[in-house]
Amino acid sequence: MNQYSKRNSLLQIALFGGAFAATAALTLLTPVGSRAVRAQLQNSPKAIVDEVWQIVNRDYVDGSFNQVDWEATRTELLSQEYSSPEQAYAAVRVALAKLDDPYTRFLDPEQFEELTTQTSGEMSGVGMRLELNAETQKITVVEPIENSPAKKAGLQSGDQILQIDDRLTEGMKVEEAAQLIRGKEGTEVSLRVYRSTQGEFDVVLKRERIELQAVQYNIRAEGGTNVGYIQLSEFSSHAAEQMRHAIGELSDRGVDAFVLDLRGNPGGLLYASIDIARMWLDSGEIVRTVDRNGGSQDFRANRSAIAQQPLAVLVDKNSASASEILSGALKDNRRATIIGTSTFGKALVQSVHSLSDGSGLTVTIAHYYTPNGTDISQLGITPDIAIDLSTEDKRRLAANPQLRGTSDDPCYARAVASLLAQVQQAKPLAIQ
């Protein structure tokens, strides 16, 4: 996404519980201070310090800045001398910490690049998910992504990655292996692979720009009813189009009901959550945001729903932010049954800015409220049907991810029971 390379690039509205993200409007900054001061800041680490201060000064949701004298903070920041960007970054982080807001934070260039990769829903690589196998302690392919270089080359689930270029993977962490395999689009990476049915072999893969799958789905027969199961991992820039495709394909295959799994989803883009809500809702409010001046913006359904079948939504304590907007909208409009535990409780909206040296800044700019006017801060969305998994169930599902969304998953099983009752109730009575 080359727009991120522009100076003072783009304002991005995001709702990640632990990250942030997506493009909305151009950010234009008018420097505060004299022309002499502005000239002094050019090509200096102080330029980044002042960029950060200005954005927070203009946009931060709390006009009192947590009772911090923000003007005095600028004077203090610009009175210091910074011999390196890292010193300026450290000073910025100290200043932002005074706001006592974990979502208003500074990102160095590497962190900002990781963020933009995550929220764009794209990456440059070979397209496969890796894990450190608990039994073999080998870097292992979980699955290759469809239409990726790894898939085209025939790599399979269970393949062990023994060597990446000239680096053996013995004792390597999965994050380190993934970092070595990722790289610039068009470059190549050589892998030595072990497959139980074939032994060791080498494969050379050319890295490509790959769209990451935020949506996984399938159809399941449950008590004579076809249930479409959709798992949404995050609200990236491709999530809405992937969700539309999943709903459309499952509907074409004749599903009678849907289960939407948002467990562990940390959130993502505001507009992705609104677009997805509109796929399920024909009418009604989705969310209302309020800025520091009391200005509000209402987002509503627009009669563009593509699914009318009964819906259950699975949530847990790690379903955050955009996940809470979607589940809150579906709950308050009585469109879905929410099942699981109370969600994370993040009712804040962030903007994300790229800075002139490639670093970035996330700033809380608004609160949001569910259609019923509920402020879920620190409380989360309360499920319609509460299910608190036992320690054993949590351990079992964590160790066996393939059990998620099956009859061995208590939340999914309860969702199916609820949906079957709704489907049965909706059937016309037979005429005797």
Salt bridges, closest charged atoms under 4 A:
ASP50 OD1 - ARG74 NE 2.72
ASP59 OD2 - ARG58 NH2 2.80
ASP59 OD2 - HIS353 NE2 3.94
GLU76 OE1 - LYS98 NZ 3.58
GLU81 OE2 - LYS46 NZ 3.25
GLU122 OE1 - ARG209 NE 3.48
GLU122 OE2 - HIS238 NE2 2.91
GLU143 OE2 - ARG129 NH1 2.88
GLU146 OE2 - LYS151 NZ 3.47
ASP159 OD1 - ARG195 NE 2.83
GLU170 OE1 - LYS138 NZ 2.89
GLU176 OE2 - ARG167 NH2 2.52
GLU200 OE1 - ARG192 NH1 3.10
ASP202 OD2 - ARG192 NH2 2.82
GLU208 OE1 - LYS152 NZ 3.94
GLU211 OE1 - HIS238 ND1 3.71
GLU241 OE1 - HIS238 ND1 3.33
GLU249 OE1 - HIS245 NE2 3.22
ASP261 OD2 - ARG263 NH2 2.76
ASP261 OD2 - ARG404 NE 3.01
GLU285 OE1 - ARG300 NH1 3.99
GLU392 OE1 - ARG395 NH1 3.15
ASP393 OD1 - ARG396 NH2 2.74
ASP409 OD2 - ARG263 NH2 2.60
